[in-house]
Amino acid sequence: MRISIDRDVCIGAGQCVLTAPEVFTQDDDGFSELLPGHEEGATDTMIKEAVRVCPVQAITVA
């Protein structure tokens, strides 16, 4: 599963981090980033929910 975050769209709301903390983190500026080895410990359900709750739809999964 390939996860992408459009950093031009991300507003740093942090909903992805709250929903799937094993996959997402926030950088020093508050914008979302993927954690290294993000597949480990994450479920498809968690990732799909993080995509759904992003208020600006900055996360895509392919």
Backbone as JSON, one array per atom type, in Angstrom:
{
  "sequence": "MRISIDRDVCIGAGQCVLTAPEVFTQDDDGFSELLPGHEEGATDTMIKEAVRVCPVQAITVA",
  "N": [[0.86, -1.17, 0.0], [0.71, 2.11, -0.98], [1.23, 5.18, 0.45], [0.58, 8.61, 0.25], [1.29, 12.0, 1.02], [0.14, 15.12, 0.31], [1.95, 17.78, 0.6], [1.58, 20.4, -0.09], [-1.05, 20.78, 0.24], [-1.7, 19.95, 2.8], [-2.7, 21.08, 6.02], [-1.87, 20.75, 8.56], [-3.6, 19.76, 10.54], [-3.55, 17.42, 12.03], [-5.19, 15.2, 12.32], [-4.71, 12.77, 11.07], [-2.52, 11.79, 12.5], [-3.64, 11.42, 15.02], [-5.47, 9.44, 14.39], [-4.01, 7.32, 13.2], [-1.39, 6.73, 14.64], [0.81, 5.05, 14.37], [1.57, 5.28, 11.81], [1.64, 7.95, 10.9], [3.19, 11.14, 11.58], [4.0, 14.43, 12.84], [5.88, 17.08, 11.45], [8.41, 19.54, 12.43], [7.16, 21.89, 11.75], [4.54, 21.28, 11.97], [3.27, 19.89, 9.95], [2.03, 16.95, 8.3], [3.76, 13.82, 8.17], [5.05, 10.71, 6.95], [5.88, 7.97, 8.97], [9.0, 6.2, 9.19], [9.01, 2.86, 7.95], [6.25, 2.59, 7.96], [4.24, 0.72, 7.37], [4.3, -1.29, 9.23], [2.54, -2.42, 12.0], [0.32, -0.97, 11.37], [-3.03, -0.96, 10.25], [-5.06, -1.63, 7.37], [-7.55, -0.53, 7.76], [-7.1, 1.51, 9.65], [-5.49, 3.27, 8.17], [-7.18, 3.92, 6.01], [-9.17, 5.24, 7.46], [-7.72, 7.43, 8.4], [-7.26, 8.75, 5.98], [-9.9, 9.4, 5.39], [-10.61, 11.16, 7.5], [-9.02, 13.38, 7.14], [-9.14, 16.81, 6.89], [-8.65, 18.28, 4.58], [-8.22, 16.53, 2.58], [-5.57, 15.64, 2.0], [-4.2, 13.28, 1.99], [-3.45, 10.39, 0.16], [-4.06, 7.06, -1.0], [-2.68, 4.38, -2.71]],
  "CA": [[0.0, 0.0, 0.0], [1.51, 3.33, -1.08], [0.56, 6.32, 1.07], [1.19, 9.88, -0.11], [0.75, 13.21, 1.64], [0.38, 16.32, -0.5], [2.37, 18.8, 1.57], [1.06, 21.69, -0.52], [-2.46, 20.82, 0.65], [-1.78, 19.69, 4.25], [-2.78, 22.27, 6.87], [-1.35, 20.4, 9.86], [-4.68, 19.53, 11.5], [-3.13, 16.34, 12.9], [-6.18, 14.13, 12.44], [-4.08, 11.51, 10.66], [-1.68, 11.36, 13.61], [-4.54, 10.93, 16.06], [-6.15, 8.24, 13.9], [-3.05, 6.24, 12.91], [-0.09, 7.2, 15.13], [1.87, 4.14, 13.94], [1.84, 5.57, 10.4], [1.85, 9.37, 10.66], [3.71, 12.03, 12.61], [4.03, 15.8, 12.35], [7.23, 17.65, 11.46], [8.58, 20.69, 13.32], [6.22, 22.94, 11.34], [3.19, 20.8, 12.22], [2.71, 19.22, 8.79], [2.07, 15.49, 8.4], [4.81, 13.03, 7.54], [4.97, 9.27, 7.18], [6.95, 7.4, 9.78], [9.73, 5.11, 8.53], [8.42, 1.55, 8.22], [4.87, 2.89, 8.32], [3.31, -0.4, 7.2], [4.33, -2.14, 10.42], [1.65, -2.04, 13.08], [-0.85, -0.24, 10.87], [-3.99, -1.77, 9.52], [-5.7, -0.95, 6.26], [-8.67, 0.22, 8.31], [-6.55, 2.73, 10.25], [-5.03, 4.16, 7.1], [-8.37, 4.42, 5.31], [-9.83, 6.2, 8.35], [-6.9, 8.65, 8.38], [-7.57, 9.41, 4.71], [-11.26, 9.93, 5.48], [-10.75, 12.27, 8.45], [-8.19, 14.54, 6.75], [-10.09, 17.84, 6.51], [-8.35, 18.87, 3.28], [-7.97, 15.41, 1.66], [-4.17, 15.7, 1.6], [-3.62, 11.92, 2.0], [-3.97, 9.46, -0.84], [-3.57, 5.68, -0.9], [-2.76, 3.68, -4.01]],
  "C": [[0.91, 1.24, 0.0], [0.69, 4.5, -0.55], [1.32, 7.59, 0.68], [0.5, 11.02, 0.63], [1.13, 14.38, 0.76], [0.69, 17.47, 0.47], [1.95, 20.2, 1.16], [-0.38, 21.89, -0.06], [-2.6, 20.7, 2.17], [-1.79, 21.01, 5.03], [-2.31, 21.98, 8.29], [-2.41, 20.19, 10.93], [-4.36, 18.39, 12.46], [-4.11, 15.2, 13.06], [-5.6, 12.78, 12.04], [-3.23, 10.93, 11.79], [-2.54, 10.78, 14.74], [-5.19, 9.6, 15.67], [-5.2, 7.06, 13.72], [-1.64, 6.67, 13.33], [1.09, 6.29, 14.77], [2.33, 4.44, 12.53], [2.27, 7.01, 10.19], [2.47, 10.07, 11.86], [3.61, 13.45, 12.04], [5.45, 16.33, 12.47], [7.28, 18.88, 12.37], [7.64, 21.85, 12.99], [4.77, 22.52, 11.52], [2.54, 20.07, 11.05], [2.93, 17.71, 8.88], [3.23, 14.9, 7.61], [4.52, 11.56, 7.81], [6.14, 8.85, 8.04], [7.69, 6.34, 8.98], [9.14, 3.77, 8.92], [6.96, 1.64, 8.57], [3.89, 1.72, 8.16], [3.23, -1.25, 8.47], [3.41, -1.59, 11.5], [0.4, -1.3, 12.63], [-1.77, -1.21, 10.12], [-4.56, -0.95, 8.37], [-6.83, -0.06, 6.76], [-8.2, 1.54, 8.91], [-6.15, 3.74, 9.19], [-6.21, 4.75, 6.35], [-9.12, 5.45, 6.15], [-9.04, 7.51, 8.4], [-7.14, 9.44, 7.09], [-8.94, 10.09, 4.81], [-11.34, 11.16, 6.38], [-9.89, 13.49, 8.11], [-9.13, 15.63, 6.23], [-9.85, 18.46, 5.13], [-8.01, 17.81, 2.23], [-6.55, 15.42, 1.12], [-3.51, 14.32, 1.5], [-4.28, 11.09, 0.92], [-3.32, 8.1, -0.63], [-3.75, 5.02, -2.25], [-2.35, 2.23, -3.85]]
}
